[in-house]
Amino acid sequence: MSKRHLILLLMCFSVCRMQAQDVVFSQFFAAPLELNPALTGLTHAPRVILNYRNQWPAIPNAYTTYAVSYDQYFDKVNSGFGVNILTDSEGGGIYTTNRIDFSYAYDLRIEGDIFLRGGLEAGFVQKRLDWNRLVFLDQIDPITGATDGSGNPFPTEENQPDNLSTIYPDFSAGVLVYSPVFYGGIALKHINAPDEKLLLTETDFAQRPVLYSVHAGAEIALNSSNKNASRAFISPNVIFARQADFGQINTGAYAQAGYVFGGVWYRYAFSNADAAIFLVGFQKDVFKIGYSYDLTLSQLSNQTAGGHEISLILNFDESALMQKRKKSRDFNNCLKLFR
């Protein structure tokens, strides 16, 4: 057995003793509904976002995540509405999570240019286990591995669970305060601590822990242009997240000049350095596309090959029709990196 497969096997055994954790997108600005439901509806016209994340590609079929979302703001009710669909595949589909969430945010002026947003999210989650693709210790021969000389798998004495999938409701909430120069928010995901177990026996490790996150940032203009195409700014930001006994701090900055944007962040996982994140992207008219790479800084750096992430945002506020209506220029806040 190669060293990298041995590491994956050990990690799988470790996961059996851990509570489940959420997917973490490095391009948090391109996954706003994942970060905080209060970020729902930051554009007057529809905003459609596609996300793809491949974590630890050097380990075959480790973690792959796909997501698509739609959201929009409606002036008449001062509210944003959105829907987010996510699929997370572990071990090439051995363990799969499918999720659909519906989110709502209400915008309220506190005083002057300071606003408060409250967000709610409700959805359903399906967890599915492909039992036939699992390999147990009693199926491994020291000489031939998991198959005999003819390539046939060895039988196992492990009993298949009665249920190989589970579906449960999931609820989240968040708040966001913002102005033309700063923003700050708090989000609580899985506030109902849903039960994810497949076995009928009671266990202390089957609940999805509540995910607490605090995020903040600012926008520093680098020129005085009012034209979106030539506007230049830098947005320093920080995210603190904790779920059960695991947590991380992500700090860095996003910058944009004209059609080009980029960013650098450092992610620290409390007990060790996790990754350095590098971003580059292009934005023109309704299209915004970004690519980021996670450079692993922990002891797994030689085994994982980091992580790749691609995002595509279709912001129809930047369409010719909306430009004529001047709706896309009505925003006077520091949330441009999310658009």
C-alpha positions as semicolon CSV with decimal commas, in nm:
position;residue;x (nm);y (nm);z (nm)
1;M;0,000;0,000;0,000
2;S;0,143;0,339;-0,099
3;K;0,209;0,604;0,162
4;R;-0,065;0,838;0,038
5;H;-0,326;0,560;0,044
6;L;-0,220;0,468;0,396
7;I;-0,267;0,831;0,502
8;L;-0,615;0,835;0,345
9;L;-0,703;0,512;0,528
10;L;-0,591;0,658;0,860
11;M;-0,789;0,975;0,797
12;C;-1,100;0,769;0,724
13;F;-1,064;0,587;1,055
14;S;-1,023;0,922;1,228
15;V;-1,339;1,057;1,066
16;C;-1,535;0,769;1,219
17;R;-1,470;0,925;1,559
18;M;-1,545;1,282;1,457
19;Q;-1,861;1,478;1,412
20;A;-1,924;1,594;1,056
21;Q;-1,788;1,926;0,937
22;D;-1,905;2,171;0,671
23;V;-1,749;2,238;0,334
24;V;-1,521;2,544;0,353
25;F;-1,493;2,751;0,034
26;S;-1,170;2,949;-0,002
27;Q;-1,354;3,190;-0,233
28;F;-1,602;3,285;0,040
29;F;-1,706;3,597;-0,155
30;A;-1,822;3,368;-0,440
31;A;-2,027;3,150;-0,203
32;P;-2,216;3,417;-0,003
33;L;-2,516;3,199;0,080
34;E;-2,279;2,942;0,229
35;L;-2,117;3,210;0,443
36;N;-2,425;3,388;0,579
37;P;-2,793;3,389;0,475
38;A;-2,796;3,764;0,547
39;L;-2,591;3,803;0,226
40;T;-2,890;3,688;0,020
41;G;-2,995;3,937;-0,247
42;L;-2,708;4,183;-0,291
43;T;-2,813;4,265;-0,648
44;H;-3,135;4,408;-0,793
45;A;-3,118;4,176;-1,092
46;P;-3,068;3,799;-1,064
47;R;-2,727;3,673;-0,950
48;V;-2,634;3,314;-1,042
49;I;-2,322;3,154;-0,893
50;L;-2,150;2,826;-0,976
51;N;-1,879;2,680;-0,751
52;Y;-1,642;2,387;-0,791
53;R;-1,390;2,272;-0,531
54;N;-1,142;1,983;-0,554
55;Q;-0,967;1,938;-0,220
56;W;-0,650;1,726;-0,188
57;P;-0,638;1,607;-0,555
58;A;-0,321;1,402;-0,493
59;I;-0,537;1,164;-0,286
60;P;-0,763;0,989;-0,540
61;N;-1,128;1,097;-0,505
62;A;-1,079;1,269;-0,170
63;Y;-1,329;1,558;-0,160
64;T;-1,515;1,717;-0,451
65;T;-1,785;1,982;-0,411
66;Y;-2,027;2,139;-0,659
67;A;-2,271;2,421;-0,583
68;V;-2,509;2,648;-0,771
69;S;-2,716;2,933;-0,631
70;Y;-2,961;3,202;-0,739
71;D;-3,056;3,512;-0,542
72;Q;-3,203;3,859;-0,602
73;Y;-3,313;4,171;-0,414
74;F;-3,665;4,313;-0,445
75;D;-3,700;4,682;-0,362
76;K;-4,073;4,680;-0,290
77;V;-4,031;4,450;0,008
78;N;-3,672;4,545;0,105
79;S;-3,588;4,176;0,087
80;G;-3,361;3,929;-0,082
81;F;-3,461;3,575;-0,180
82;G;-3,233;3,291;-0,279
83;V;-3,185;2,919;-0,331
84;N;-2,862;2,722;-0,297
85;I;-2,798;2,362;-0,415
86;L;-2,483;2,175;-0,310
87;T;-2,338;1,829;-0,370
88;D;-2,034;1,708;-0,177
89;S;-1,869;1,380;-0,275
90;E;-1,622;1,199;-0,048
91;G;-1,416;0,902;-0,167
92;G;-1,541;0,932;-0,523
93;G;-1,905;0,902;-0,416
94;I;-1,874;0,649;-0,133
95;Y;-2,028;0,909;0,098
96;T;-2,236;1,184;-0,065
97;T;-2,415;1,489;0,069
98;N;-2,691;1,658;-0,132
99;R;-2,846;1,976;0,000
100;I;-3,098;2,239;-0,105
101;D;-3,151;2,558;0,098
102;F;-3,391;2,849;0,063
103;S;-3,278;3,179;0,212
104;Y;-3,435;3,515;0,293
105;A;-3,281;3,845;0,403
106;Y;-3,444;4,171;0,513
107;D;-3,265;4,504;0,471
108;L;-3,313;4,776;0,733
109;R;-3,155;5,120;0,755
110;I;-3,022;5,189;1,106
111;E;-2,899;5,545;1,060
112;G;-2,753;5,737;0,769
113;D;-2,547;5,497;0,554
114;I;-2,544;5,217;0,813
115;F;-2,770;4,921;0,739
116;L;-2,867;4,599;0,917
117;R;-2,956;4,276;0,741
118;G;-3,116;3,973;0,902
119;G;-3,117;3,640;0,720
120;L;-3,290;3,304;0,760
121;E;-3,225;2,977;0,581
122;A;-3,422;2,652;0,567
123;G;-3,361;2,342;0,362
124;F;-3,323;1,968;0,336
125;V;-3,011;1,752;0,342
126;Q;-2,963;1,398;0,212
127;K;-2,668;1,184;0,326
128;R;-2,603;0,868;0,126
129;L;-2,355;0,581;0,177
130;D;-2,254;0,347;-0,110
131;W;-2,201;0,034;0,099
132;N;-2,089;-0,187;-0,193
133;R;-1,779;0,027;-0,248
134;L;-1,650;-0,001;0,109
135;V;-1,352;-0,226;0,189
136;F;-1,317;-0,358;0,545
137;L;-1,014;-0,498;0,725
138;D;-1,140;-0,858;0,706
139;Q;-1,144;-0,825;0,325
140;I;-0,774;-0,741;0,294
141;D;-0,526;-1,020;0,231
142;P;-0,163;-0,940;0,324
143;I;-0,045;-1,066;-0,016
144;T;-0,318;-0,999;-0,274
145;G;-0,490;-0,702;-0,108
146;A;-0,868;-0,664;-0,128
147;T;-0,911;-0,921;-0,410
148;D;-0,801;-1,276;-0,476
149;G;-0,569;-1,383;-0,758
150;S;-0,857;-1,366;-1,006
151;G;-0,956;-1,015;-0,907
152;N;-1,264;-1,113;-0,708
153;P;-1,328;-0,920;-0,386
154;F;-1,317;-1,109;-0,057
155;P;-1,643;-1,127;0,142
156;T;-1,687;-0,939;0,467
157;E;-1,860;-1,030;0,791
158;E;-1,964;-0,668;0,851
159;N;-2,341;-0,620;0,859
160;Q;-2,495;-0,369;0,621
161;P;-2,700;-0,099;0,801
162;D;-3,075;-0,101;0,757
163;N;-3,056;0,250;0,616
164;L;-2,796;0,367;0,366
165;S;-2,935;0,719;0,338
166;T;-3,101;0,976;0,559
167;I;-3,289;1,302;0,494
168;Y;-3,337;1,575;0,751
169;P;-3,435;1,945;0,771
170;D;-3,167;2,204;0,837
171;F;-3,199;2,565;0,960
172;S;-2,957;2,857;0,978
173;A;-2,963;3,228;1,056
174;G;-2,736;3,530;1,036
175;V;-2,705;3,907;1,070
176;L;-2,496;4,159;0,880
177;V;-2,414;4,524;0,952
178;Y;-2,262;4,729;0,670
179;S;-2,183;5,080;0,556
180;P;-1,994;5,232;0,260
181;V;-1,660;5,142;0,421
182;F;-1,702;4,833;0,643
183;Y;-1,913;4,522;0,701
184;G;-1,942;4,267;0,980
185;G;-2,160;3,964;1,028
186;I;-2,242;3,664;1,245
187;A;-2,389;3,337;1,116
188;L;-2,515;3,022;1,288
189;K;-2,552;2,720;1,062
190;H;-2,742;2,401;1,161
191;I;-2,903;2,565;1,464
192;N;-3,132;2,261;1,500
193;A;-2,824;2,030;1,532
194;P;-2,979;1,768;1,297
195;D;-2,925;1,396;1,351
196;E;-2,732;1,234;1,062
197;K;-2,697;0,875;1,183
198;L;-2,765;0,578;0,957
199;L;-2,765;0,321;1,237
200;L;-3,068;0,264;1,457
201;T;-2,851;0,252;1,770
202;E;-2,794;0,566;1,974
203;T;-2,462;0,747;1,928
204;D;-2,305;1,073;2,040
205;F;-2,130;1,133;1,709
206;A;-2,419;1,160;1,463
207;Q;-2,537;1,517;1,519
208;R;-2,425;1,794;1,286
209;P;-2,263;2,048;1,521
210;V;-2,365;2,412;1,504
211;L;-2,122;2,614;1,294
212;Y;-2,051;2,959;1,439
213;S;-1,881;3,217;1,218
214;V;-1,787;3,582;1,254
215;H;-1,672;3,772;0,946
216;A;-1,574;4,131;0,885
217;G;-1,409;4,344;0,622
218;A;-1,362;4,689;0,477
219;E;-1,333;4,850;0,137
220;I;-1,052;5,097;0,069
221;A;-1,088;5,288;-0,259
222;L;-0,770;5,326;-0,461
223;N;-0,913;5,578;-0,706
224;S;-1,212;5,811;-0,728
225;S;-1,372;5,673;-1,044
226;N;-1,746;5,604;-1,038
227;K;-1,726;5,366;-1,333
228;N;-1,734;5,003;-1,228
229;A;-1,493;4,900;-1,505
230;S;-1,215;5,130;-1,385
231;R;-1,282;5,131;-1,014
232;A;-0,992;5,006;-0,802
233;F;-1,016;4,901;-0,438
234;I;-0,873;4,666;-0,178
235;S;-1,083;4,479;0,076
236;P;-0,904;4,340;0,384
237;N;-1,118;4,079;0,558
238;V;-1,116;3,817;0,830
239;I;-1,332;3,511;0,904
240;F;-1,343;3,320;1,231
241;A;-1,531;2,990;1,231
242;R;-1,582;2,716;1,490
243;Q;-1,767;2,386;1,466
244;A;-1,753;2,144;1,761
245;D;-1,384;2,115;1,857
246;F;-1,258;2,240;1,522
247;G;-1,200;2,599;1,420
248;Q;-1,010;2,825;1,187
249;I;-0,916;3,185;1,122
250;N;-0,891;3,311;0,765
251;T;-0,736;3,653;0,714
252;G;-0,615;3,834;0,404
253;A;-0,726;4,077;0,137
254;Y;-0,915;4,093;-0,192
255;A;-0,818;4,358;-0,449
256;Q;-0,959;4,468;-0,784
257;A;-0,841;4,710;-1,051
258;G;-1,046;4,740;-1,368
259;Y;-1,138;4,398;-1,499
260;V;-0,881;4,205;-1,293
261;F;-0,905;4,094;-0,931
262;G;-0,700;3,879;-0,697
263;G;-0,632;3,804;-0,336
264;V;-0,413;3,635;-0,079
265;W;-0,526;3,477;0,250
266;Y;-0,375;3,276;0,532
267;R;-0,586;3,006;0,698
268;Y;-0,489;2,890;1,047
269;A;-0,665;2,590;1,200
270;F;-0,606;2,671;1,570
271;S;-0,357;2,388;1,629
272;N;-0,157;2,428;1,308
273;A;-0,108;2,635;0,996
274;D;-0,351;2,507;0,735
275;A;-0,306;2,682;0,401
276;A;-0,204;2,989;0,206
277;I;-0,472;3,083;-0,050
278;F;-0,395;3,257;-0,379
279;L;-0,669;3,398;-0,603
280;V;-0,678;3,544;-0,952
281;G;-0,984;3,638;-1,157
282;F;-1,148;3,844;-1,428
283;Q;-1,473;4,043;-1,423
284;K;-1,641;4,208;-1,722
285;D;-2,006;4,292;-1,777
286;V;-2,221;4,015;-1,625
287;F;-1,934;3,765;-1,599
288;K;-1,699;3,718;-1,304
289;I;-1,472;3,415;-1,296
290;G;-1,214;3,328;-1,034
291;Y;-0,957;3,056;-0,969
292;S;-0,790;2,995;-0,635
293;Y;-0,529;2,751;-0,511
294;D;-0,484;2,635;-0,152
295;L;-0,118;2,573;-0,075
296;T;-0,118;2,327;0,216
297;L;0,113;2,439;0,497
298;S;0,051;2,154;0,744
299;Q;0,237;1,823;0,767
300;L;0,013;1,691;0,486
301;S;0,169;1,934;0,236
302;N;0,362;1,661;0,049
303;Q;0,063;1,426;0,024
304;T;-0,241;1,635;-0,070
305;A;-0,140;1,872;-0,353
306;G;-0,348;2,148;-0,191
307;G;-0,686;2,238;-0,330
308;H;-0,833;2,393;-0,645
309;E;-1,144;2,608;-0,661
310;I;-1,325;2,771;-0,954
311;S;-1,618;3,012;-0,932
312;L;-1,839;3,174;-1,194
313;I;-2,073;3,460;-1,105
314;L;-2,337;3,587;-1,347
315;N;-2,442;3,925;-1,208
316;F;-2,718;4,059;-1,431
317;D;-2,699;4,396;-1,255
318;E;-2,412;4,458;-1,496
319;S;-2,621;4,387;-1,807
320;A;-2,684;4,662;-2,061
321;L;-3,049;4,687;-1,959
322;M;-2,972;4,736;-1,590
323;Q;-2,699;4,984;-1,674
324;K;-2,956;5,195;-1,856
325;R;-3,182;5,183;-1,553
326;K;-2,879;5,274;-1,337
327;K;-2,985;5,020;-1,079
328;S;-2,638;4,870;-1,048
329;R;-2,500;5,208;-0,938
330;D;-2,748;5,254;-0,654
331;F;-2,543;5,049;-0,408
332;N;-2,348;5,261;-0,163
333;N;-2,175;4,996;0,046
334;C;-1,853;4,800;0,075
335;L;-1,993;4,468;-0,049
336;K;-1,865;4,494;-0,406
337;L;-1,635;4,191;-0,365
338;F;-1,951;3,976;-0,328
339;R;-2,098;4,101;-0,658
